[in-house]
Amino acid sequence: MDQEKRDWTVVAVVSAGWNPSSDDPLAEYTRGQAKALIPIAGRPMIAYVVEALSQSRYVKHILIVALDPAADVTFSVPVEYLPDAGDILSNAESGFDYALAHYPEADAILLSTSDVPMITGPIVDALVEECLRTNHDLYYSIIERTTMEGRFPESRRSYIHLREGDFAGGDLLLARPSLAVENHDLWLRLAEARKSALRQARLIGLGLFFKLLIRRLSIADAEQRIGRVLNLRGRAIPFPYAELGMDVDKPFQLEIVRAELEGHAHASQP
């Protein structure tokens, strides 16, 4: 049984291709480069993500999609680079397919953005262990509002209002090798609408959208409906670590993570 296994092999796929347009709030920080390269305490943001993944006891390989190797980022561990496939979903599919082809022994593929620099190795391990207790195709983390605001009170995340409470989405997904991405266009529209639960619910169906509006949608309802539409077995995981939802979309969120990570850097200096 998976819940008895503790030597899982996980391949991490980090998407790093997004380059903010000139009217994006982060454009002045990227200076025409990829968002993943925004400096924090002297290191590019993606370096923190890769370091956390490398500290996981389960992550054995790290793939970076859509970051030009010529950017010359120094990572603490070896990584493999994959070219930009064109959009967020295609990049995820490219990493997923590469992982299955080159690491057929993998128990799961962990999909991560490059803008969650607050995650740590133990947080990654906790997510993997919680996910692989059950046998689903796709696992997605959600963070309850009190957890999110208790850790990052000024983060101003967007929340989906479910029967069990208000939840923000986490930025790490875990997928089993059994996951099959059908209906590429729908997946892409869902990925593009990932910051808006209402837009995603509208794409999946009016019943789900209506239940969400009147706050009668439960986690189980969402799992079942999404599973039917996308033809997969999905599981939403209320997760106790807000760092998973502390992605950097706005300048004030960048300043939140900079303040904490720069504080850590100064504290570690002799």
Protein Blocks (a to p, Z undefined) as FASTA:
>chain_A
ZZlpccbccdddddfkbccdfkbmklmmnnopafklpcgehiafklmmmmmmmmpcklmb
dcdehiafklopacfbdcdddddehiaklmmmmmmmmmmmmmmmbmbdcdddfklmkbcf
klmmmmmmmmmmpccfbdcddddfklmmmmmmmnopacdddfkbccdddfbdcddfklcc
ehkllmmmmmmmmmpmklmmmmnomklmmmmmnopacfklmmmmmmmmnopaddddddfb
fklmmccfbfklmmmmmmmmmmmmmmmpZZ
